[in-house]
Amino acid sequence: MRFACVVLAGWMVAGSAYAAPAPKVHIATLAELPTPLPYPYEETANADAAIATAKAKANASGRLLLIDLGGNWCADCRILAGVMDLPEVKAFVDKHYVEVTVDVGRFDRNLQVPAHYGITKRLEGVPSVLIVDPKTDRLVNAGRVSALADARSMTPQALADWLAQWTK
């Protein structure tokens, strides 16, 4: 059996045998997440400035940039934020990514962010997660940015596994 792997600007991506192993999540179901779920998006934040700061930090630290596009009205966005707040997932994300959340309203705010990465059509759903190589400012997970838009149908471990596949 062959194993395909794609290298983009020095980062191993989807399906890579070299991706960092995902953390073992201590809960089995989303119903076990602490409540209330987080409201991770600041509607009045300057998205461009926040991304520029996060990108510089990611570049300096050798980590990937994770841009989480969503809205506090979105249950799947809040579920993803809840999973990412679990201690073992947070430690993993902090080790491999610099994360920034961007409020896209009801698909009518901060749309210059996905457009910068070549996503000019309406987002397929939220959360949309952009994994960016900060050295080249290139999207690593092209074609897979909306994969977590149905986070409620995934397990916490599946969400952690998805995050891990982009690391090196």
Disulfide bonds with the S-S distance in Angstrom:
none
